[in-house]
Amino acid sequence: MDLFSKRLPHVVTRGDLVVLLSPTYAGALRVDEEVAAERIERALAASPELLAALYSGLSDALRERQGPRTSEDALVDKLSAGIGARRHRVKPAQVSAAVSAALVWMDLEAGVAPEMMRNALETPKGRALLGDGLREIGRHLVKELVR
């Protein structure tokens, strides 16, 4: 995993990711945000790979956002300030096939999706959609938090 900054997991903790992703998960799967948070927490606890992939998507979005005069530390500081100010006010991401693929992975790791769904994510098209979904989620979070 090539992180944008070594500080990223300390600035955006696993608990922060749960809070930040819950509105998207709840809206897409039409469940209560508490249920969404519990499932995401379970998925992230069960799968270090999922956590790493979410950080990777967030890192890609931060790289895209970084301008020629913006330092890595300055951007991470803005992200940190955004988490402090807007953590509980993040709007749900636009749900697409790619974002849905990322949510399916979360469901699989939380143990609420049938295992046969994993086969769909392991196809070349599934892997491509999953990668796109993780980047879309990362871009959405950066847009919501970095101002």
HELIX and SHEET records of a PDB file:
HELIX    1   1 LEU A    8  VAL A   11  1                                   4    
HELIX    2   2 ARG A   14  LEU A   29  1                                  16    
HELIX    3   3 GLU A   33  ALA A   46  1                                  14    
HELIX    4   4 PRO A   48  ARG A   65  1                                  18    
HELIX    5   5 GLU A   72  ARG A   86  1                                  15    
HELIX    6   6 ARG A   87  ARG A   89  5                                   3    
HELIX    7   7 ALA A   97  ALA A  110  1                                  14    
HELIX    8   8 MET A  116  LEU A  121  1                                   6    
HELIX    9   9 PRO A  124  LEU A  145  1                                  22    
END                                                                             
